[in-house]
Amino acid sequence: MRLLRKWPQTSLVLCTVLLLAAAAGCTGRRSGMNTAEAPGQKGRTASIMVANHEVFADLPVYRESGGRLWIPLKESAGAMSLDLHNRGDRLALGNTDAAYWLKVNDSKAAAGERSISLPQAPKLFDGKPYVTTETLSALLATPVHWNEQSGQVTITPIDDRTRLALQQQAGMTLGHGQLRGLSLPADKDEIIQFAKKYIGTPYDFGSSSYSASHKFDCSSFVQHVYAHFGVDLPRTARDQAEVGQTIPQSQLQTGDLMFFYTPDRFETNRIVGHVGIYAGSGRMIQTYGDPGVVMSDFNDYWKGRFLLAKRVGG
């Protein structure tokens, strides 16, 4: 303190300003994202509704003079039971893997392996990512509406079980519908024995390839296991749910893919958010957090989240 008293007051002020400016510059370089000036009306709030259920109330939103509304991405995703993750300079939405990717100030995004051109690029307002209602609708492929009079943003629920059933009836498939190099063993226990070699491998949301990271998320683990047997599965759980033959829970067999959703306060929103492999005898092998890849019982907890199963390769 004695040393500080010898400095002129103007020098102290100048040093403080320089330090704050340097810190702000470092923060900006780390994030790789620029905060934009918030448009339109400040202090406006809105509720987010999914169907007729209010999920969030009094959220800060920004409305442009032409009527376009910017809504906070974290809460908008959360209303659909999707978590928001910062992955370097990108943003990812999903449960135990990344179902959607987007980037601040970039109109290019992805839903699984499908590229999307967003109507408006996401922006940072007050350090938080915001999207327009049109952008959220394009990203999730579901209607999103803004009611100016009631101050409500309404998001139409997504029911993947119904969507996938209709696709199967219509014979619609992904590009992976014709699986390349199919060579699954006749004894499906070989799949489980191979998968067990990775028990304890750490979990990492949106992980890169195992060869690069030595980590998995739920769908990269399943993809890696099936690739060993020559089956080229898509990268995400939602896309993996679009291949193979749908199997009812009562007919599960070893090696079947099991898909789950995150239950919410209402039953109409069911987005595939997790995948595991049925191991027989009421057990499955999967990864979704600590301690990484595990063998689990297909108990009431998981049965309450079960959405559908798929059999790949007969």
C-alpha positions as a printed Julia matrix, in Angstrom:
314×3 Matrix{Float64}:
   0.0     0.0     0.0
   2.87    2.43    0.72
   4.16    2.01   -2.82
   0.76    2.78   -4.31
   0.48    6.06   -2.43
   3.63    7.34   -4.19
   2.03    6.92   -7.64
   0.15    9.92   -9.07
  -3.61    9.45   -9.1
  -3.76    9.85  -12.87
  -1.27    7.02  -13.29
  -3.42    4.72  -11.17
  -6.49    5.52  -13.26
  -4.57    4.97  -16.5
  -3.21    1.61  -15.35
  -6.65    0.48  -14.24
  -8.14    1.36  -17.63
  -5.35   -0.45  -19.46
  -5.75   -3.57  -17.33
  -9.51   -3.65  -17.88
  -9.08   -3.17  -21.62
  -6.52   -5.97  -21.8
  -8.79   -8.31  -19.86
 -11.7    -7.54  -22.16
  -9.52   -8.19  -25.19
  -8.37  -11.54  -23.83
 -11.96  -12.56  -23.08
 -13.02  -11.73  -26.62
 -10.15  -13.73  -28.11
 -10.94  -16.77  -25.97
 -14.59  -16.9   -26.91
 -14.15  -16.07  -30.59
 -17.61  -14.46  -30.4
 -18.5   -10.78  -30.67
 -21.31   -9.27  -28.63
 -23.69   -7.37  -30.89
 -25.71   -4.33  -29.98
 -29.12   -5.53  -28.86
 -31.81   -4.55  -31.37
 -35.15   -2.93  -30.81
 -37.03   -2.75  -27.55
 -35.04   -3.39  -24.41
 -36.65   -4.6   -21.23
 -39.23   -6.67  -23.11
 -40.03  -10.1   -21.66
 -41.79  -13.15  -23.03
 -42.91  -16.62  -22.02
 -41.85  -19.77  -23.83
 -44.62  -22.27  -24.37
 -44.37  -25.83  -25.68
 -47.84  -26.68  -26.92
 -50.06  -25.25  -24.16
 -47.51  -25.58  -21.37
 -45.53  -22.63  -20.08
 -41.92  -23.71  -19.6
 -40.24  -20.35  -18.97
 -41.73  -16.98  -18.01
 -40.45  -13.4   -18.07
 -37.45  -14.09  -20.28
 -35.61  -11.06  -21.67
 -36.18  -10.85  -25.43
 -35.47   -8.28  -28.12
 -37.93   -7.21  -30.76
 -36.89   -5.41  -33.91
 -39.02   -2.58  -35.28
 -40.19   -4.82  -38.12
 -41.5    -7.4   -35.65
 -38.65   -9.95  -35.68
 -38.06  -11.43  -32.22
 -34.74  -12.56  -30.72
 -35.02  -15.13  -27.93
 -32.36  -16.61  -25.6
 -31.01  -19.86  -27.04
 -30.31  -21.6   -23.72
 -33.89  -21.35  -22.47
 -35.38  -21.99  -25.92
 -33.4   -25.22  -26.16
 -34.17  -26.09  -22.54
 -37.87  -25.81  -23.27
 -37.38  -28.73  -25.68
 -35.31  -30.69  -23.11
 -32.09  -29.9   -24.98
 -28.94  -28.73  -23.2
 -26.71  -25.96  -24.57
 -22.96  -26.61  -24.65
 -20.05  -24.36  -25.65
 -17.65  -26.36  -27.8
 -14.77  -24.09  -28.76
 -16.22  -21.41  -31.03
 -19.37  -23.45  -31.69
 -22.59  -24.1   -29.82
 -24.1   -27.58  -29.55
 -27.59  -28.67  -28.48
 -28.39  -32.16  -27.27
 -28.77  -34.55  -24.36
 -25.93  -37.09  -24.28
 -24.67  -36.24  -27.75
 -24.78  -33.17  -29.99
 -27.93  -33.25  -32.13
 -27.51  -29.69  -33.44
 -24.49  -27.45  -34.13
 -24.46  -23.71  -34.73
 -22.15  -20.74  -34.42
 -22.57  -17.11  -33.43
 -22.54  -14.75  -36.43
 -22.72  -17.7   -38.85
 -25.86  -18.71  -40.74
 -24.53  -22.22  -41.4
 -25.68  -24.9   -38.95
 -26.17  -28.65  -38.79
 -28.8   -31.08  -37.54
 -26.89  -34.34  -37.26
 -25.3   -34.84  -40.67
 -27.72  -32.5   -42.43
 -26.53  -28.97  -43.26
 -28.93  -26.11  -42.56
 -28.93  -22.53  -43.78
 -30.41  -20.39  -41.0
 -32.59  -17.37  -41.85
 -30.59  -15.23  -39.41
 -27.24  -16.02  -37.79
 -27.25  -16.36  -33.98
 -25.9   -13.33  -32.09
 -24.61  -12.54  -28.64
 -26.57   -9.94  -26.7
 -25.24   -9.07  -23.26
 -22.87  -12.02  -23.57
 -25.63  -14.6   -24.18
 -26.52  -16.35  -27.47
 -29.85  -15.32  -29.0
 -31.69  -16.61  -32.08
 -34.75  -15.44  -33.93
 -37.94  -17.46  -33.85
 -37.43  -18.17  -37.56
 -33.92  -19.49  -36.91
 -35.05  -21.76  -34.07
 -37.82  -23.13  -36.29
 -35.37  -23.87  -39.13
 -32.86  -25.5   -36.77
 -35.32  -27.79  -34.99
 -37.55  -28.3   -38.04
 -40.67  -27.49  -36.04
 -42.97  -24.43  -36.07
 -42.08  -21.6   -33.66
 -44.53  -18.71  -33.35
 -44.49  -15.34  -31.6
 -47.73  -13.85  -30.27
 -47.18  -10.12  -29.81
 -50.39   -9.6   -27.88
 -49.88  -12.34  -25.29
 -46.09  -12.07  -25.21
 -45.7   -15.8   -25.83
 -43.28  -17.8   -27.97
 -44.91  -21.14  -28.79
 -42.78  -24.09  -29.94
 -44.51  -27.08  -31.51
 -43.47  -30.34  -29.75
 -41.39  -32.94  -31.58
 -42.43  -36.6   -31.4
 -39.62  -38.66  -32.93
 -41.41  -41.95  -32.38
 -44.33  -40.87  -34.54
 -42.04  -39.19  -37.07
 -39.86  -42.28  -37.47
 -42.87  -44.59  -37.73
 -44.29  -42.48  -40.56
 -40.92  -42.43  -42.31
 -40.66  -46.21  -42.1
 -44.18  -46.65  -43.49
 -43.32  -44.35  -46.39
 -40.02  -46.16  -47.03
 -38.05  -43.0   -46.28
 -34.45  -43.41  -45.11
 -31.3   -41.41  -44.59
 -28.34  -41.73  -46.9
 -27.22  -44.36  -44.41
 -30.37  -46.38  -45.03
 -28.3   -48.6   -47.3
 -25.62  -49.51  -44.76
 -22.26  -50.05  -46.34
 -20.11  -53.13  -45.74
 -22.66  -54.93  -43.6
 -20.93  -57.87  -41.9
 -22.5   -58.32  -38.47
 -21.58  -61.61  -36.83
 -24.21  -64.32  -36.58
 -23.55  -64.42  -32.84
 -24.5   -60.92  -31.66
 -22.74  -61.57  -28.35
 -19.54  -60.78  -30.25
 -20.76  -57.19  -30.53
 -21.18  -56.94  -26.77
 -17.83  -58.6   -26.06
 -16.12  -56.06  -28.29
 -18.06  -53.17  -26.7
 -17.04  -54.33  -23.21
 -13.39  -53.67  -24.09
 -14.2   -49.97  -23.73
 -15.84  -50.09  -20.29
 -14.51  -47.14  -18.32
 -13.59  -45.09  -21.4
 -14.37  -41.45  -20.47
 -17.51  -39.71  -21.7
 -17.25  -36.43  -23.62
 -20.24  -34.6   -25.08
 -19.75  -34.06  -28.82
 -16.47  -35.97  -28.75
 -14.2   -36.18  -31.76
 -13.17  -39.57  -33.13
 -11.98  -42.13  -30.62
  -8.6   -42.35  -32.33
  -8.09  -38.63  -31.67
  -9.75  -38.19  -28.25
  -9.9   -41.67  -26.64
 -13.34  -40.59  -25.42
 -16.93  -41.23  -26.48
 -20.36  -39.74  -26.25
 -23.36  -42.06  -26.56
 -23.63  -42.15  -30.35
 -19.9   -42.07  -31.15
 -19.52  -45.15  -28.94
 -22.27  -47.02  -30.8
 -20.84  -45.84  -34.13
 -17.36  -47.04  -33.16
 -18.56  -50.48  -32.05
 -20.6   -51.1   -35.2
 -17.8   -49.78  -37.43
 -15.63  -52.62  -36.11
 -18.11  -55.01  -37.75
 -18.2   -53.06  -41.01
 -21.41  -51.1   -40.37
 -21.25  -47.38  -41.17
 -23.77  -45.78  -38.79
 -24.51  -42.05  -38.73
 -22.83  -39.93  -36.06
 -25.77  -38.83  -33.88
 -28.42  -40.74  -31.93
 -31.25  -39.01  -33.83
 -29.78  -40.04  -37.17
 -28.98  -43.56  -35.97
 -32.65  -43.92  -35.05
 -33.51  -43.52  -38.74
 -31.79  -46.73  -39.87
 -32.69  -50.36  -39.38
 -35.95  -52.08  -38.46
 -38.05  -50.77  -35.58
 -38.37  -53.34  -32.8
 -40.86  -53.25  -29.89
 -39.45  -53.38  -26.39
 -40.85  -56.87  -25.85
 -38.77  -58.25  -28.76
 -35.37  -56.8   -27.89
 -32.4   -58.95  -28.88
 -28.69  -58.66  -28.15
 -27.1   -56.01  -30.38
 -30.27  -53.97  -30.94
 -29.91  -50.2   -30.69
 -31.99  -48.65  -27.9
 -33.11  -45.02  -28.1
 -34.24  -42.79  -25.26
 -35.65  -39.31  -24.67
 -35.68  -36.97  -21.69
 -39.15  -36.92  -20.12
 -40.58  -33.47  -19.49
 -43.66  -32.12  -17.81
 -45.69  -33.21  -20.8
 -45.57  -36.28  -23.0
 -45.86  -34.72  -26.46
 -42.21  -33.66  -26.79
 -40.09  -36.76  -27.43
 -36.77  -36.05  -29.1
 -34.25  -38.89  -29.45
 -31.45  -37.82  -27.12
 -29.57  -40.98  -26.19
 -28.62  -44.39  -27.6
 -27.24  -47.59  -26.12
 -26.79  -51.22  -27.2
 -28.94  -54.0   -25.75
 -26.68  -56.61  -24.15
 -29.31  -59.27  -23.42
 -30.77  -60.44  -20.09
 -32.24  -57.02  -19.32
 -28.92  -55.17  -19.59
 -27.39  -52.63  -21.98
 -24.0   -51.06  -22.61
 -23.85  -47.29  -23.01
 -22.14  -44.04  -22.02
 -23.73  -40.8   -20.8
 -21.45  -39.34  -18.09
 -19.15  -40.48  -15.3
 -17.63  -43.06  -15.16
 -17.86  -43.4   -18.96
 -18.82  -46.6   -20.78
 -20.8   -48.87  -18.44
 -23.02  -51.92  -18.36
 -26.44  -50.9   -17.02
 -29.67  -52.58  -16.06
 -32.62  -51.77  -18.3
 -34.56  -50.79  -15.18
 -37.61  -48.62  -14.5
 -35.53  -45.45  -14.84
 -34.53  -46.31  -18.39
 -37.87  -47.9   -19.27
 -39.51  -44.58  -18.4
 -37.3   -42.92  -21.03
 -37.4   -45.65  -23.67
 -38.59  -44.43  -27.05
 -37.88  -47.2   -29.56
 -35.33  -49.79  -30.65
 -33.77  -50.54  -34.02
 -32.3   -53.77  -35.38
 -29.5   -53.29  -37.87
 -28.54  -56.1   -40.2
 -31.3   -58.56  -39.37
